[in-house]
Amino acid sequence: MTLRNRILVLACALVVLGGVAVASVLHASARADRRNQARPGGPRISAGPVSLTDSRRLVFRNMAWGPHRDELTSVPASDPSAPRIASKVKCLRFYAASGTGVCLQAKHGTVQDTYRAVILDATLHERARYDVPGIPSRARVSPSGRFAAWTAFVGGDSYAGTNFSTRAAIVDTRTGRLTPSLEAYRVIKDGRTYHAADVNFWGVTFASDDRTFYATMATHGSTYLVRGDLRARTVTTVHTDVECPSLSPDGTRVAYKKRVEGLPADAPWHLYVLDLATGRETALAEPRSVDDQAVWRDDHTLVYALPGDYGADLYTLPSDGTGAPHRISTAAVSPAYIG
C-alpha cells in the first residue's frame, strides 16, 4: 500500500470515528431531552418548599421523567399518590429523621463521575458534605437525627453476585466526626475478635439510643447481621443470612432481604422479619425478589421499592407475614416518613 493510500485510509477512519462520536453525543442529548419531558399519565408535580419537619409527610426521590426527575418530592403520608411538591434538590439515595437528611449525590465530570454525601437541615440546605468513594447504594439517619450513614460500592455494582466490595460510613452530624469505613471497628464473631481481609459492611440502620446500630457484614461467602456500638466501636454478629437490615420503630425486629435457594442468581432475595429476642424468622408475603433496604412506616407496615416503568415504584406490606403487597406510588424510591 502506497503512502498516499495509507493516508486516505487513515483519513476515512478518522471521519468514521468522528461520525460515531457525534452520533453518540446527539443520542445522549436526545435521551436527556426525553428524560426532561413529562410523560402523559405521570404524577402531577409542581415546585415548592419541602421541609423535613412537616408532620405526616412522605419524602422520596422522584423518578418520573420531566423537569423534576431525581428531585426530592413531598406528598401526604396518608395519600402517597397525591400531587407532588418538588424541592429542586437532587439525590441518588436519601433518608431523613428529626429534621436531618442525608442526600447521596453524583457530580458528573468529563472523565468520570464522583459522589458525595450531603447532610441537609430541615429546609434541605446543606450543612456538611463528605466524599463518597463509589456508587451510592444505601442511606440512613438515626431517629434523633444525630447520626447519618451511607454505603457505596467501591468494586462491582450489584449485591446479587459475589464480586463486589462496599464501604459503609457513619458521621456524627453534630460534631462532624466521620468514620469512613466500619472496617475500622473491632469485629466480634462467635464471642471472639475476628480478623479477615475480605470483610465488607453495608446497610446501616440505627436504634433510638444514639449508640446502637445494625448492619450487614459479609466474609468468606456468608452474610451476618451485626449489632454495632458507636461508643465501643465494635460490631458483634447476631444472626446469619441477613442483608440490608431495617430496625423497627420499637427496636424489637429487623426487616431484611434473605437469599433463598432456587431463585435466579440476579434476583435471589425474599423479604423476612427477624425477632431480635427470639431469633424467629418470618417470611413476608412478597413473592418477588426485593433488592432494597425496606423502611418501616410504623411498627406493623414495611415500605420498599421494586422496579417500575420509570425505574422504581413503592409498595407496602404487613410485617407479620400476612396480607399482600400493595403499590402506593409510582416512579419513586428512597422513602422517608417525616413526623
N, C-alpha and C positions, 0 to 999 in steps of 0.2 A: 504494500500500500504506500502510495506516494505521500510526501509531507502534506501536499495540498488536500488530498483526500482525508488524511487524518484530522486536519484542521476542520474540514467540513463535517466529519462525524462528530467531533467534539462540540462544534457549534450547534449541531442538531440535538445532541444530548442535553446541552445546557438549555436550549429552548424548551424541550420536553419537560425537563425538571422544573423549569420556571413556570411552565403552564400548570403542572401538578401542584406546585406551591400556591399559585394564585387561586386555583380551583379549591384547594383545601381551605384557604383563608376565606373565600367567598362562601363556602359551605358552612364554615363555623360561624361566620357573621349572620348568615340566613337563619341558622339554628338558634343563635342568640336572639335574633329578632322575633322568632316564633315563640320563644320562651317568655318574651316580654309582652306578648299579646294574650289577653284573657280569652279563654275558651268558652263558647256558649254552654250554658248549663252548669258552669262552675260556681263556687261560692261567691256571694256578694262581699266585696272587700272595699273599705274606704280608709284613708289615712286619718290618724287621730292619736291622742295620747294613750299610752299603755302604762299602767302602774303595777308594781309588784306588791302593792298593799291593798289593792281593790278587793273587797271581800267577795267571796263566792264567784271568782272568775277562773277561767282556764286559759293559760297562755301556752302557745306552741309555735313551732316553726311552720309557716305556711308554705305548702308545696305546690299550690295551684299556679299554673302558668299565668303570667301577667306582670304588671309593673311592681307588684308586691311579693313576688316569689322570693322565698328564703327569709322573709322578714318575720320577726316575732309578732304574732297577732293575738288578740284577746277576744274571748266570747264569754257569755254567761256559762258557768259550770253546769247549770241546770238545763241548758239548751245549746250543746256544742255545735249544732248545725245552724245557729243564728248568724246573721251578718257579722263579719269580722272587722275588727279595728286593727289597722296595721301601723307598726311603730317606726318604720324606716331602719331599724336595727336588724342586721342580717347575721344569722348564726347557722353553723352546720349542726351543732348539738347545743342543747340548752337545758337548764334546770334552775329552779328558784325556790326559796323558802324565807319567810320572815323578812321580806323586803330586800333580800340579797339574791342576785342572779349570777350564774356563770354562763358565758357565751363563748363557744369554741368557733373560731373563725378561720377562714383561709385568706391569705394575701397572695394574689396572683402575680407572679413575676414573669419576666421574659424568658427565663431559662427553666425555672421550676417554681412551684408554689411553696409557700411557707405557712405555718399555722401558729395560732396564739390562743391563749385563754384570757378572756376579758372578764373581770369582776365588775358587775353592774350594781348601781344603787337602785332604790325603789322607783326612780323615774327613768331607768335604763341609761343613765350617764355612767361613763367609765370611771371606776375608782382605781383600778390597777390592771396591769397586763403582764402576761408571762409567756415566754416562748414554749411552744409545744413541739416535740421532736419528730412528729409524724402525723399521719392522718387521724383526726379525732374520731372516737367511737362512742364514748360514754361520758356523762357528766352528772354530778350530784352536788347538792348543798345540804348541810346539816339542818335539822329542824329549827335551830336557833339562828341560822344564817352565819354562824361564826366560821365554819369550815366549808371549803369547796374542794371538790376532787374531779379529776378528769383522767381518761385513759386514751392513749394513742397507739396506733400500730407503728412500730419502728422497723418492722421486717414482715413482709407479707401484708395482705389486706383483707383477710377473712378469718373468722373464728372457726369456719367449717372444717378446714384442713388441719394439718399439724405443722406446716411450715410457716409459722408466724411468730412474731415477738411483740410484746406490748410493754408499755411503761405507764404506770399509774402514779399520779402526783396528788399531793394534798397540800393546801395552803391555808394558813390561819388568816382570815380576811381582816382581822383587827390589827394584827402585828405585821402582816406581810411575810411571816416566816414560811418558806417553801420547802417541802420535802419533794425533790424532783422525781424520786422513784421509791416505791415501797421496798425495793430490794435493799435499801439501807436499814430496814428493820430486822430484828432478830426473829428467825423463824423457829417455832416450837412445834415439832411434829411427833406425835406419839409420846409426848412427855419429855422429849429431848431436843436440844438445839440441833437444827438441821441446816446443812450446807449443800448446795448443788448449783452448778454453773447454769443450769437450764431453767431456773425458777422464773416464772412470769406471774404478774398480777394484773387484774383488771376488774372493772365493775364494782367500784366502792359504793357502799350505802351506809348512812350514819344512823346511830342511835341518838336519843334526845339528851344524853348526859354530857355532850361535848367531850367525850373521851373514847367511847366505844364505836367501832365501825366494823363492818363485814366486807369481805371481798372474795374474789376467786383467786386461788393460787394454782398454777399448773407446774408439774415437774414429772419427769420420766413417764410421760404419756398419760398421767392421771390428773384430774382436777379436784380441788378441795374447796369447801367453804372454810374461810379463816376468820377468826374474830381478832380484830386489831385493838391495840391500846395506844392512844395517841401520846400519853404521858410516858409509859414504859418503853414505847417504840418497839413493840413486839407484835407478832401475829401468830395465832395458835390455831392449828387445824381442828375443825369441828365435825365435818361431815364430808363424804366423798361424792363425786359426780354432781357438782354444783357449779353453774356458770351464771354470771350476771345476776347476783342476788339483789333483792329489794326488800328491805325491812319494813314490816307492817307498822302502822302508826302506834299501836300499843306495844311494840317491841317484842312480841311473842313468836312471830312467824317470819319466815323468809320465803318470798316467791322467787323462782329461778327457772332457768331453762336447763333441761337434762337431756343428754344424749341417749337415744333409745335405739337398741339394736334392730336392724331390719329396715331402717329409714335410709333414704338416699344420702350419699356422702356429703352433698352440698346443702342438705336440709335435714339435719339429724336430730332436731330438738323437739321436745314437748314441754309444756309448762307444768310445773309442780309447785306445791307449797310444803315447806318443812316446818313442823312444830319444834321449836328450839328446845323445849323442856323434855319432850318425849322422844324426839328423833323420828317421829312418824311422818312419812311422806304421803301426800295426797296428789294424785294425778288430776289435772283440771280438764274441763270438757271442751278443749280446743283441739280439734283433730289435725290442724295444720302445724307445720314447723314454724316456730317463732324465734327469730333472731333479734331479740330486743331485751333491754332491761326494763321490765314492767314497772309501772307506777301504781301505788295504792291510792285509789280515790277516797277510800275510807277503810275501816277495818274488815270490810266484807267484799270489796269490789276491786278488781285489777283493771288497769288500762294499759294497752300495748299497741304497737304498730305492726301491720302486715303490709306486704307490697300491694300497691294500688295503681290506678291509671296514671297518677301524677307522681308516683314514687312511693307513697305510703298512705294508708288510712288508719284511723284509730278505732280500736274495738274495746268493749268491756266484757268482763266475765266474772261470775261469782268465784270467790276464793276457796270455797269448800268442796269443789268437785261437782256441784250440781249445775243445772241451767245449761245455757248455750251461749256462744259468743254473739255479740250484737255490735254492729258498726255504728259509731256515734258521730264520726266526722270523716270526710274525705280529704285527701290532699293535705295531710297533717302528720307531724312527727315531733318527738321530744316534748311531751306534755308536762305541765306543772300546774297543780291546783293551788290557787292563791287564797289565803284566808281560811 
